[in-house]
Amino acid sequence: MANSEWGESLDVKYFDCLKKIIQYIAVGFIFLITGCSSNEKSATTNEQKDLPDQFLVVLGTAQDAGFPQIGCTNEYCAAYWDGIEEKKHVTSLALVDRITNQDWLFEATPDITAQLHSLQVYLTKKDYSPDGVFITHAHVGHYTGLMEFGREAMGAKEIPVYAMPRLDSFIRTNGPWSQLVTLKNISLQILKADSAVAICSSFKVTPLKVPHRDEFSETVGFIIESKRKKILFIPDIDKWEKWERKIVEEVNKVDIALLDGTFYKSGELPGRDMSEVPHPFVEESMNKFSALPDSIKSKIVFIHFNHTNPLLKKDSPEKKEVQAKGFGVAEEGMVIEL
C-alpha cells in the first residue's frame, strides 16, 4: 500500500511539473504571436501614410446576406469553410477625408461592426461614429446595421442618417428602428431625388432613383462628388432597360461607376425564378457596354455579388474574363482617390 501511495504521489508531482512546463511554453507562444501581430499592425498603419487625403474605400462587396450565406452548400461556400476562400462582407463604402478627420458610410450593413473596425486604420484618429450614413433602400443588407447604433450597442449620439422620404417614414414608424429616432441615436435627414446634399465643403451627394423591388422604400443610387471627381454607386437595380436614364450616359458623366453585379448569369439560382429578383446579369452588362471605348469601360467596376457569383472567388475564370474585357471587379480595401 505504501509503495502504491508513493507511486501515486510521484505521478501527481510529475504531472504537476509537466503542466507548469506546458503553461510556460503556451505563455511564451502567445507572447510571440502577440508580438508578431503588433508588428504587423504597425506596418499596416505605416502603409496608411501613402493614402490620399480624400478617398472612397470599399468595405464590402457581397449581396445583402454576405458570404458565406446562411444555409449555403454550394462549391463557393464550401471553399470558404475549407479555408480556401475568404469571408466577404456586405456591400458598403466609406468616404474619408483625412484632412478634416471625417468619414461617411454608404449603407448600414449587417456587417457594420467589422466594417467600422476595419475603417479605423484609414482614419487619422479612432472614431467609430461616422459623420453620416447614406442608405440606398430598405432591403436587409442596406439598413439593418443601424441597430448597432442603438442603446443595446454603441448608444450613438445623433448620427445623421440620410434617407429618401419612404425610407425615412419606414424607420420612424417601425420598431426597432423608431427607437433609434426617439432616443436620438440617429438623426434622420430627408433626401430628395436629383437634389445634391453638401455634407461638407469638399463633398456633395446626389440620390438618383432607380427601379427595384420597393416593398418598404424607394431605391436610389448615389453620385458621390468631390471638387475633382464623381463616383456613381448603384448596388441594386432591376434591369438597365427599366431605368428612365441611359446607363451609358450616366457612366460617361463620372470617373468611376460601381455597378450592380449581383448575378453573373441567368440560371444562377437553381430552382428559383430569377425574374422575382431581377438584376442586370454581369454578362448582360458586359454585352451592353462592349462597344464602349476602353477608356469608358475601365470606369465600370462591378460590386454587390451574390454567394452564387463566381466573381466572389479569388481567381475564377469569370473574374479573369471580366478584367480581360476591360472592366473592374470590386475588392474589399479598394481605395478610390477623390
VENLINQUI-V103435 format. One record per backbone hydrogen bond with DSSP energy under -0.5 kcal/mol. NH is the residue of the N-H (numbers start at 1). CO is the residue of the C=O. If there is no record, write none. Layout:
NH_CO / NH_CO
This chain:
5_1 / 6_2 / 7_3 / 8_4 / 9_5 / 10_6 / 11_7 / 12_8 / 13_9 / 14_10 / 15_11 / 16_12 / 17_13 / 18_14 / 19_15 / 20_16 / 21_17 / 22_18 / 23_19 / 24_20 / 25_21 / 26_22 / 27_23 / 28_24 / 29_25 / 30_26 / 31_27 / 32_28 / 33_29 / 34_30 / 35_31 / 36_32 / 37_33 / 38_34 / 39_35 / 40_36 / 41_37 / 42_38 / 43_39 / 44_40 / 45_41 / 46_42 / 47_43 / 48_44 / 48_45 / 49_46 / 50_47 / 51_48 / 55_96 / 56_336 / 57_94 / 58_334 / 59_57 / 59_92 / 60_92 / 61_89 / 62_89 / 63_305 / 66_63 / 67_88 / 72_69 / 78_74 / 79_75 / 80_76 / 81_77 / 82_78 / 83_80 / 84_79 / 85_79 / 88_67 / 91_62 / 92_60 / 93_106 / 94_57 / 95_104 / 96_55 / 96_94 / 97_102 / 98_53 / 98_96 / 99_53 / 101_97 / 102_97 / 104_95 / 105_132 / 106_93 / 107_105 / 107_134 / 108_142 / 109_107 / 112_109 / 115_111 / 116_112 / 117_113 / 118_114 / 119_115 / 120_116 / 120_117 / 121_118 / 122_119 / 123_120 / 130_128 / 131_103 / 133_160 / 134_105 / 135_162 / 139_137 / 142_139 / 143_139 / 144_140 / 145_108 / 146_143 / 147_144 / 148_145 / 149_146 / 150_147 / 153_150 / 154_148 / 155_150 / 156_149 / 158_156 / 158_184 / 159_185 / 161_187 / 162_133 / 162_160 / 163_161 / 163_189 / 168_164 / 169_165 / 170_166 / 171_167 / 172_168 / 173_169 / 174_170 / 178_174 / 179_176 / 180_176 / 180_177 / 181_177 / 181_178 / 182_178 / 183_179 / 184_181 / 185_180 / 186_180 / 187_159 / 189_161 / 191_163 / 194_207 / 195_192 / 196_194 / 197_205 / 198_196 / 199_197 / 199_203 / 200_203 / 204_225 / 205_197 / 206_223 / 207_195 / 208_221 / 210_219 / 214_212 / 215_213 / 220_136 / 221_208 / 222_233 / 223_206 / 224_222 / 224_231 / 225_204 / 225_223 / 226_229 / 228_338 / 231_224 / 232_256 / 233_222 / 234_232 / 234_258 / 238_211 / 242_239 / 243_239 / 243_240 / 247_245 / 250_246 / 251_247 / 252_248 / 253_249 / 254_251 / 255_230 / 256_230 / 257_299 / 258_232 / 259_257 / 259_301 / 260_234 / 261_303 / 268_265 / 270_268 / 272_269 / 274_272 / 276_273 / 277_274 / 278_275 / 280_237 / 281_279 / 282_263 / 283_264 / 285_281 / 286_282 / 287_283 / 288_284 / 289_285 / 290_287 / 292_289 / 296_293 / 297_293 / 298_294 / 299_296 / 300_297 / 301_257 / 302_328 / 303_259 / 304_61 / 305_61 / 306_262 / 309_306 / 312_309 / 313_310 / 316_313 / 320_316 / 321_317 / 322_318 / 323_319 / 324_320 / 325_321 / 326_323 / 327_322 / 328_300 / 330_302 / 333_58 / 334_331 / 336_56 / 337_335 / 338_54
